[in-house]
Amino acid sequence: MTNENFRNELGHVFDEMTGSPSSALPDRVRSSLANVPEQKGPYWIAGVAAALIALVVIGVLFVGNPLNRQPSKIIPGTGPTPTPTVPFVCGTPTTFTGQQPPLSAYVDGIRTSASSGYDQLTIEFQDGQPQTMQLQPQTGTLFTRDGIGDKVSLLGTQGLLVSIFSGDAHTAYSGPLDIETQYAGLREVRVVGDFEGYVHIGLGLAMPACYRAAVLTNPTRLVIDIDTGSSAKLAASLAASCRLPVTWTELTPTALPSEGFMDLATGKLTDDPVAHLQVASSNLAKSPGSPVLIGWPTGSSYYDPARGRWLPALGQWISPDGARYAYLDYDASELHVVDVATGSNQILERGKRLYPLAWTADGLYVTDALGGGPVNVYSISVPGGRLTTLGAKLNGVVPVSTLPWIGPGHTGAWLADVSSTVPHTNGQNGPIANRISLIDLNTGQKVQWYSAPNAAVSVLGFTASGMPLIQATGATGTVIVLLSGPETVVETYPLAHPAVGLATDAHGTWMLDDAGEAWIYQEGSAPILLASAPAGSGAFGLAGGCAPR
């Protein structure tokens, strides 16, 4: 090989290995080689070449390890990417799965911005959506660095970890690895892992992780909005002040039902031994504690936050102030009312099996024992036990509420049945209810309030204003619907999973869905997902409003 050919080959190898970090660098190297005296021969040239190649290789190896780059801390500008309208979630993970993902999705942009009500992180990809991306909220801001194993602490008090499988944050991305903002919610963004196809990005937050996320296209990017508005503040306040009473079962062959509390910051479930009912007699149960409380064997307790006790009663049997509850002693044909503070047990009616229907602000309502047809409905005075027969008749136990838009003393029963004018679906036991009607208990008058074609509808419960909250599940998913009058829809919101329970207190309306996700809903705004139960649990139930810590 001639000296000229050797110099050309060396220049070619140099370009292939390093690219062009400086446009003048290859020319300077070639110039130096061209000025070498000929009499020194190819050995001197080969030595210089070997030294240069060694230096280049060392440099490439050093730069190629992204965790060895010195962090460049900046305060980014504003200008958020538009985000699709999806609800904020708090304290729960989110996963995105790519369709036909590239072998390696190259990150080519990491940007932050601040906007009214939220801070935003955008992670842009050069060649399509990665195979999997997961967002995992965490307590604290300590993150482990991949490939090194040490921990780094980010600014803020809470964290959110973004994990990208089949990702690469060093080939196409040369921007800062550590971004300190001055934002209200998103305090710091740092690449804490970029190793063997996994990219991990830690977010340091100033408050619990309430966020919404979406994958957008043209170009492909993951957009994360960190909520700094009312939902984030509400979530932080609720997580610090109360726990949600719930029931659940561990998904193991021998597991028994558990009753206790869900932590609204982490989703952790803690069993409370005093919540478990004990046998009091052949058809009655008792709640342990002092005083002992006797009641109906409901299968699970209901928590009374006003008295801090688990009660042997259904939620609708408890007085609005939480001071008393009703139950039927079936064997003795006695209707009882129990004082929660003292355990005092008063018999309201003897010799007639009266089933508690609901205890509202207008009083206690009961029915005759249910049989094969319609039964009478009564109001009964407490104390005293004076029965008043009302105009309505019912075929079963249904949700009952006051009717504030009519006035004091008016209470109604909400019936789910099948409409003859709206298409319905069929289940194993026949047609599925697709209509909600209101029956005035005083007069028996029935008025249709809501219907949904080919959907299963039910009344979940009632908001603080007394309005009914309807759940409708059909082929396209589940929605909750707030009504203000017959066929008058005020608000509609989608739910990822059907709700299994609802309770309203001073904070708002609580919902627990069949995936163990806890939501808070306040009229005028979308439900906020606060926490999710850990994997391995199921058969969830809501046992009351939020209990003070």
MOLINPE-V960421 format. One record per backbone hydrogen bond with DSSP energy under -1.0 kcal/mol. NH is the residue of the N-H (numbers start at 1). CO is the residue of the C=O. If there is no record, write none. Layout:
BEGIN
NH_CO + NH_CO
END
This chain:
BEGIN
6_2 + 7_3 + 8_4 + 9_5 + 10_6 + 11_7 + 12_8 + 13_9 + 14_10 + 15_11 + 16_12 + 17_13 + 18_14 + 19_15 + 25_22 + 28_24 + 29_25 + 30_26 + 31_27 + 32_28 + 33_29 + 34_30 + 35_31 + 36_33 + 40_37 + 41_38 + 45_41 + 46_42 + 47_43 + 48_44 + 49_45 + 50_46 + 51_47 + 52_48 + 53_49 + 54_50 + 55_51 + 56_52 + 57_53 + 58_54 + 59_55 + 60_56 + 61_57 + 62_58 + 63_59 + 64_60 + 68_65 + 69_66 + 86_84 + 89_211 + 90_529 + 91_209 + 94_135 + 96_133 + 98_131 + 105_166 + 107_168 + 108_124 + 109_124 + 111_122 + 113_120 + 115_118 + 118_115 + 119_226 + 120_113 + 121_224 + 122_111 + 123_222 + 124_109 + 125_220 + 126_106 + 132_165 + 133_96 + 134_163 + 135_94 + 136_161 + 138_159 + 143_152 + 145_150 + 146_192 + 148_145 + 149_145 + 152_143 + 154_141 + 157_205 + 158_205 + 159_138 + 160_203 + 161_136 + 162_201 + 163_134 + 164_199 + 165_132 + 166_197 + 167_197 + 168_105 + 179_189 + 181_187 + 187_204 + 188_204 + 189_179 + 190_202 + 191_177 + 192_200 + 193_200 + 195_198 + 198_195 + 199_164 + 200_193 + 201_162 + 202_190 + 203_160 + 204_188 + 205_158 + 206_185 + 210_208 + 211_89 + 212_225 + 214_223 + 216_221 + 221_216 + 222_123 + 223_214 + 224_121 + 225_212 + 226_119 + 227_210 + 228_117 + 233_229 + 234_230 + 235_231 + 236_232 + 237_233 + 238_234 + 239_235 + 240_236 + 241_237 + 242_238 + 243_547 + 244_262 + 246_260 + 247_541 + 248_258 + 249_538 + 251_536 + 252_250 + 255_252 + 258_248 + 260_246 + 261_270 + 262_244 + 263_268 + 267_263 + 270_261 + 272_259 + 275_272 + 276_273 + 278_286 + 280_284 + 281_284 + 285_295 + 286_278 + 287_293 + 293_287 + 295_285 + 296_312 + 298_296 + 302_311 + 303_543 + 304_309 + 308_304 + 309_304 + 311_302 + 313_311 + 317_314 + 318_315 + 319_324 + 322_319 + 325_338 + 326_317 + 327_336 + 329_334 + 330_328 + 333_329 + 334_329 + 335_349 + 336_327 + 337_346 + 338_325 + 339_344 + 340_323 + 343_339 + 346_337 + 348_335 + 349_335 + 351_333 + 352_333 + 354_352 + 355_367 + 357_365 + 358_365 + 359_316 + 360_363 + 363_360 + 365_358 + 366_378 + 367_355 + 368_376 + 369_353 + 375_394 + 378_366 + 379_388 + 380_364 + 381_386 + 385_381 + 388_379 + 390_377 + 391_442 + 392_441 + 394_375 + 401_412 + 403_410 + 406_403 + 407_403 + 410_407 + 412_401 + 413_439 + 414_399 + 415_437 + 417_435 + 427_430 + 430_427 + 432_425 + 434_417 + 435_417 + 436_450 + 437_415 + 438_447 + 439_413 + 440_445 + 441_411 + 444_440 + 447_438 + 449_436 + 450_436 + 452_434 + 454_423 + 455_452 + 456_473 + 457_433 + 458_471 + 460_469 + 461_469 + 463_467 + 466_463 + 469_461 + 470_481 + 471_458 + 472_479 + 473_456 + 474_477 + 477_474 + 479_472 + 480_493 + 481_470 + 482_491 + 483_468 + 484_488 + 487_449 + 488_485 + 490_482 + 491_482 + 493_480 + 495_478 + 500_512 + 501_512 + 503_510 + 505_508 + 509_521 + 510_503 + 511_519 + 512_501 + 513_517 + 514_498 + 516_513 + 518_531 + 519_511 + 520_528 + 521_509 + 525_522 + 528_520 + 529_88 + 530_518 + 531_518 + 533_516 + 538_249 + 541_247 + 543_245 + 547_243 + 549_241
END
